[in-house]
Amino acid sequence: MSDANPFSDPFADQSVTNATATSQQSNLEDYNPFANQGEAKSQPAVMEPTGSPPAYSPTPAATKDSQPTPQQQAVQGQEELLRRQEELERKAEELAQRERQLNAGAVNARANNWPPFPTWCPFGPCFYQDFGLDIPLQSQRIIKLLYYSWMFYVMILFLNIFASLAIFIVDTEYGVGFGLAILWFCLFSPCSLCWYRPAYNAFKSDSSFWFFFYFFIMFCQVITSFIMAIGITNSGYAGLITALSIIQKQNIGVAVIAFVMAFLFGVNTILEIVLLKKVHSIYRTSGASFEKAQQEFASGVMKNPGVQSAATQAATSALNRN
């Protein structure tokens, strides 16, 4: 039986100490820090069986309720109120600006848009025209018919130049008629607006004065169109008489052109008569009268700046004399 103390340190024994030191030294000498990495790379990845679904850990967003919280609803309601308030303020600013324009008379200062000359043309539009804005709905059809009638009349005057030229080529005695045809086109094309624009203003403002002005000018226009259809020789109109005279000279082609022009002048005359009667029937149902026309004329004359200035100068000179 050994005399060793059972409670002594077992590692204090010299044999145990020598064995432990030898093991540690051998382990440090054989240790390769890159060995495990190479082995880990060389080993194939272990795949999980396809039959078993991957483990799923629910995210916090998926576990939350999709309905907004009361705080979020309050924030959204506040943003909506702010947006509506901004929109109302913008509309109020637009209304205030429009009211300032009305007070300043900027809305009434509409730019002229007819005739629609291009921008490079040295001439500009003469007046403003808008059927939808100026003319009542029930009167827009008759005004458009008057406008198309005016365009048809201008087209006939333009074709009359070529017809007169053809007649002049056939017979040089009609040279005066060809020159007058050019003159009538240049003169009557703009002057014919004197019966269209009064009708436009009459329906625009329901003015008795403009109605009477239209009736007078349109009556003269109907007489002129009838003379055009007759076509007196060398009058500048290739009408009926001119066509008959060309037939006597056995120029059938030119005579046909003259007959076509006489027909167009006749159609234009009938169209103007029909429109005159239609406008007169509307005038009788509108409550207009000659007395109202006189009052409107007197009121318009007195409101004219030139007349007011002349009246002021006359009154001033009369006071100075006294």
C-alpha positions as CSV (number, residue, x, y, z in Angstrom):
1,M,0.0,0.0,0.0
2,S,1.3,3.4,-1.1
3,D,2.1,6.2,1.3
4,A,0.9,8.8,-1.1
5,N,-1.5,11.4,0.2
6,P,-5.0,10.8,-1.4
7,F,-5.8,14.5,-1.1
8,S,-2.7,15.8,-2.9
9,D,-2.8,17.3,-6.4
10,P,-2.8,14.6,-9.1
11,F,-1.1,16.9,-11.6
12,A,1.8,17.4,-9.1
13,D,3.1,14.0,-10.1
14,Q,6.2,14.2,-12.3
15,S,5.0,11.6,-14.7
16,V,1.7,13.2,-15.3
17,T,3.4,16.6,-15.9
18,N,5.8,15.2,-18.4
19,A,3.0,13.5,-20.4
20,T,0.9,16.6,-20.5
21,A,3.7,18.8,-21.7
22,T,4.6,16.3,-24.4
23,S,1.0,16.1,-25.7
24,Q,0.5,19.9,-25.8
25,Q,3.8,20.3,-27.8
26,S,2.9,17.7,-30.3
27,N,-0.6,19.2,-30.8
28,L,0.8,22.7,-31.4
29,E,3.4,21.4,-33.9
30,D,0.7,19.4,-35.9
31,Y,-1.9,22.2,-35.8
32,N,-2.7,23.8,-39.3
33,P,-5.1,26.7,-39.2
34,F,-6.0,26.3,-42.9
35,A,-6.8,22.6,-42.7
36,N,-10.4,23.0,-41.5
37,Q,-11.1,25.6,-44.2
38,G,-9.9,23.3,-46.9
39,E,-11.9,20.5,-45.6
40,A,-15.0,22.7,-45.3
41,K,-14.6,23.8,-48.9
42,S,-14.0,20.3,-50.2
43,Q,-17.1,18.8,-48.4
44,P,-20.3,19.1,-50.5
45,A,-23.2,21.1,-49.2
46,V,-25.8,19.0,-47.5
47,M,-29.2,19.7,-49.0
48,E,-32.3,19.3,-47.0
49,P,-34.8,16.8,-48.3
50,T,-37.3,18.2,-50.8
51,G,-40.2,16.7,-49.1
52,S,-39.8,18.7,-46.0
53,P,-40.7,22.4,-46.3
54,P,-38.2,25.0,-45.2
55,A,-38.6,26.4,-41.8
56,Y,-40.6,29.7,-41.8
57,S,-40.3,32.3,-39.2
58,P,-43.1,34.9,-39.5
59,T,-41.9,38.5,-39.9
60,P,-43.3,41.2,-37.8
61,A,-45.1,42.8,-40.8
62,A,-47.0,39.6,-41.6
63,T,-48.2,39.2,-38.1
64,K,-49.6,42.7,-37.9
65,D,-53.2,43.5,-38.8
66,S,-53.6,45.0,-42.3
67,Q,-56.2,47.5,-41.0
68,P,-54.8,51.0,-40.1
69,T,-54.6,52.0,-36.6
70,P,-56.7,54.8,-35.2
71,Q,-53.6,57.0,-35.1
72,Q,-53.0,56.3,-38.8
73,Q,-56.6,57.1,-39.7
74,A,-56.4,60.4,-37.9
75,V,-53.2,61.3,-39.8
76,Q,-54.8,60.4,-43.1
77,G,-58.0,62.4,-42.3
78,Q,-55.9,65.4,-41.4
79,E,-53.9,65.2,-44.6
80,E,-57.2,65.0,-46.6
81,L,-58.5,68.1,-44.9
82,L,-55.3,70.0,-45.6
83,R,-55.5,69.0,-49.3
84,R,-59.1,70.1,-49.6
85,Q,-58.3,73.4,-47.8
86,E,-55.5,74.1,-50.3
87,E,-57.8,73.4,-53.2
88,L,-60.5,75.7,-51.8
89,E,-57.9,78.4,-51.3
90,R,-56.7,78.0,-54.9
91,K,-60.3,78.3,-56.2
92,A,-61.0,81.3,-54.1
93,E,-57.9,83.0,-55.5
94,E,-59.0,82.2,-59.1
95,L,-62.4,83.7,-58.4
96,A,-60.9,86.8,-56.8
97,Q,-58.6,87.2,-59.8
98,R,-61.6,86.8,-62.2
99,E,-63.5,89.4,-60.2
100,R,-60.6,91.8,-60.5
101,Q,-60.5,91.3,-64.2
102,L,-64.2,91.9,-64.5
103,N,-63.9,95.1,-62.5
104,A,-61.0,96.2,-64.7
105,G,-62.9,95.4,-67.9
106,A,-60.3,93.0,-69.0
107,V,-62.8,90.3,-70.0
108,N,-64.6,92.6,-72.4
109,A,-61.4,93.5,-74.2
110,R,-61.5,90.4,-76.4
111,A,-58.9,90.2,-79.1
112,N,-60.2,90.3,-82.7
113,N,-60.1,86.8,-84.4
114,W,-61.7,87.4,-87.8
115,P,-60.7,87.2,-90.6
116,P,-58.2,84.6,-89.4
117,F,-55.1,86.1,-91.1
118,P,-51.8,84.2,-90.5
119,T,-49.3,85.8,-88.2
120,W,-46.9,86.8,-91.0
121,C,-49.6,88.7,-92.8
122,P,-49.3,92.5,-92.5
123,F,-53.1,92.7,-92.0
124,G,-54.7,91.8,-88.7
125,P,-58.2,90.6,-87.8
126,C,-61.0,93.2,-88.0
127,F,-63.5,92.1,-85.4
128,Y,-64.3,89.4,-82.9
129,Q,-66.6,86.5,-83.8
130,D,-67.8,83.5,-81.7
131,F,-71.2,82.0,-82.4
132,G,-71.3,79.9,-79.3
133,L,-70.4,82.8,-77.0
134,D,-72.2,85.8,-78.6
135,I,-75.3,84.4,-80.2
136,P,-78.1,82.7,-78.3
137,L,-78.6,79.0,-78.9
138,Q,-81.9,79.4,-80.7
139,S,-80.5,82.0,-83.1
140,Q,-77.2,80.4,-84.0
141,R,-78.6,78.5,-87.0
142,I,-79.8,81.6,-88.8
143,I,-76.6,83.4,-88.1
144,K,-74.5,80.6,-89.5
145,L,-76.8,80.5,-92.6
146,L,-76.1,84.2,-93.1
147,Y,-72.4,83.6,-92.7
148,Y,-72.4,80.8,-95.2
149,S,-74.5,83.0,-97.6
150,W,-71.9,85.7,-97.4
151,M,-69.1,83.2,-98.2
152,F,-71.1,81.9,-101.1
153,Y,-71.6,85.4,-102.4
154,V,-67.8,86.1,-102.2
155,M,-67.1,82.8,-104.0
156,I,-69.5,83.8,-106.9
157,L,-67.7,87.1,-107.3
158,F,-64.4,85.3,-107.5
159,L,-65.7,82.9,-110.1
160,N,-67.2,85.8,-112.0
161,I,-63.6,87.1,-112.7
162,F,-62.7,83.9,-114.6
163,A,-66.0,83.9,-116.4
164,S,-65.5,87.5,-117.5
165,L,-61.9,86.6,-118.5
166,A,-63.2,83.8,-120.8
167,I,-65.7,86.1,-122.4
168,F,-63.0,88.7,-122.9
169,I,-60.7,86.1,-124.6
170,V,-63.5,85.2,-127.0
171,D,-64.6,88.8,-127.7
172,T,-62.4,91.8,-126.9
173,E,-65.4,94.0,-126.7
174,Y,-66.0,92.7,-123.2
175,G,-62.7,94.1,-121.8
176,V,-64.6,96.7,-119.8
177,G,-66.7,93.9,-118.2
178,F,-63.5,92.0,-117.2
179,G,-62.0,95.1,-115.5
180,L,-65.3,95.7,-113.7
181,A,-65.5,92.1,-112.5
182,I,-62.1,92.5,-110.8
183,L,-63.3,95.8,-109.3
184,W,-66.6,94.3,-108.0
185,F,-64.7,91.5,-106.3
186,C,-62.3,93.8,-104.5
187,L,-65.1,96.2,-103.6
188,F,-68.1,94.0,-102.7
189,S,-66.3,91.2,-100.9
190,P,-65.5,93.4,-97.8
191,C,-68.5,95.7,-98.2
192,S,-70.9,92.8,-98.2
193,L,-70.0,92.4,-94.5
194,C,-72.2,95.5,-94.0
195,W,-75.3,93.2,-94.1
196,Y,-73.8,90.2,-92.3
197,R,-72.3,92.0,-89.3
198,P,-75.4,94.1,-88.5
199,A,-77.4,90.8,-88.3
200,Y,-74.7,89.3,-86.1
201,N,-74.9,92.4,-83.8
202,A,-78.7,92.3,-83.8
203,F,-78.9,88.8,-82.6
204,K,-76.0,89.3,-80.2
205,S,-77.5,92.2,-78.3
206,D,-81.2,91.9,-79.4
207,S,-80.9,95.4,-80.8
208,S,-83.7,97.0,-82.8
209,F,-81.3,99.5,-84.4
210,W,-79.1,96.7,-85.8
211,F,-82.2,94.9,-87.1
212,F,-83.3,97.9,-89.1
213,F,-79.8,98.5,-90.3
214,Y,-79.7,94.9,-91.6
215,F,-83.0,95.2,-93.3
216,F,-82.0,98.3,-95.2
217,I,-78.6,97.0,-96.3
218,M,-79.9,93.5,-97.2
219,F,-82.7,95.0,-99.3
220,C,-80.0,96.9,-101.4
221,Q,-78.0,93.6,-101.5
222,V,-81.0,91.7,-103.0
223,I,-81.4,94.3,-105.7
224,T,-77.7,94.2,-106.5
225,S,-77.8,90.4,-106.7
226,F,-80.8,90.5,-109.1
227,I,-78.8,92.9,-111.4
228,M,-75.9,90.5,-111.3
229,A,-78.2,87.6,-112.3
230,I,-79.5,89.6,-115.3
231,G,-75.9,90.3,-116.4
232,I,-76.1,93.4,-118.5
233,T,-73.4,93.6,-121.2
234,N,-70.1,95.0,-119.9
235,S,-71.5,95.5,-116.5
236,G,-68.9,93.2,-115.0
237,Y,-71.4,90.3,-114.4
238,A,-71.4,87.2,-116.5
239,G,-75.2,86.9,-116.2
240,L,-78.2,86.0,-118.4
241,I,-78.0,88.7,-121.1
242,T,-74.2,88.3,-121.5
243,A,-74.7,84.5,-121.9
244,L,-77.4,85.1,-124.6
245,S,-75.1,87.5,-126.5
246,I,-72.3,84.9,-126.4
247,I,-74.6,82.2,-127.9
248,Q,-75.4,84.5,-130.8
249,K,-71.6,84.6,-131.6
250,Q,-71.6,80.7,-131.6
251,N,-69.2,80.3,-128.7
252,I,-71.0,77.5,-126.9
253,G,-68.4,76.7,-124.3
254,V,-68.1,80.3,-123.1
255,A,-71.9,80.7,-123.2
256,V,-72.3,77.6,-120.9
257,I,-69.9,79.3,-118.4
258,A,-71.9,82.5,-118.6
259,F,-75.2,80.5,-118.1
260,V,-73.7,78.8,-115.0
261,M,-72.7,82.1,-113.6
262,A,-76.2,83.5,-114.2
263,F,-77.6,80.4,-112.4
264,L,-75.3,81.0,-109.4
265,F,-76.3,84.7,-109.2
266,G,-80.0,83.6,-109.3
267,V,-79.5,81.1,-106.5
268,N,-77.7,83.7,-104.5
269,T,-80.6,86.2,-105.0
270,I,-83.2,83.6,-103.9
271,L,-81.1,82.6,-100.8
272,E,-80.8,86.3,-99.7
273,I,-84.6,86.8,-100.1
274,V,-85.3,83.7,-98.0
275,L,-82.8,84.8,-95.2
276,L,-84.3,88.3,-95.2
277,K,-87.8,86.9,-94.6
278,K,-86.5,84.6,-91.9
279,V,-84.7,87.3,-90.0
280,H,-87.8,89.6,-90.4
281,S,-90.0,86.9,-88.9
282,I,-87.7,86.5,-85.9
283,Y,-87.6,90.3,-85.5
284,R,-91.4,90.5,-85.3
285,T,-91.4,87.9,-82.5
286,S,-88.6,89.5,-80.5
287,G,-90.5,92.6,-79.4
288,A,-88.3,95.0,-81.3
289,S,-89.8,98.1,-82.8
290,F,-88.9,101.3,-84.7
291,E,-89.3,103.3,-81.5
292,K,-86.8,101.2,-79.7
293,A,-84.4,101.6,-82.7
294,Q,-84.7,105.3,-82.4
295,Q,-84.0,105.2,-78.6
296,E,-81.0,102.9,-79.1
297,F,-79.6,105.2,-81.8
298,A,-80.0,108.3,-79.7
299,S,-78.5,106.5,-76.7
300,G,-75.6,105.2,-78.8
301,V,-74.9,108.7,-80.2
302,M,-74.9,110.3,-76.8
303,K,-72.5,107.6,-75.4
304,N,-70.1,108.1,-78.3
305,P,-66.9,109.7,-77.0
306,G,-66.5,112.0,-80.0
307,V,-70.1,113.2,-79.6
308,Q,-69.6,113.8,-75.9
309,S,-66.4,115.7,-76.5
310,A,-68.1,117.9,-79.2
311,A,-71.0,118.6,-76.9
312,T,-68.7,119.5,-74.0
313,Q,-66.7,121.9,-76.2
314,A,-69.9,123.5,-77.5
315,A,-71.3,124.0,-74.0
316,T,-68.0,125.4,-72.8
317,S,-67.8,127.9,-75.7
318,A,-71.4,128.9,-75.1
319,L,-70.6,129.6,-71.4
320,N,-67.5,131.6,-72.3
321,R,-69.5,133.8,-74.6
322,N,-72.0,134.6,-71.9
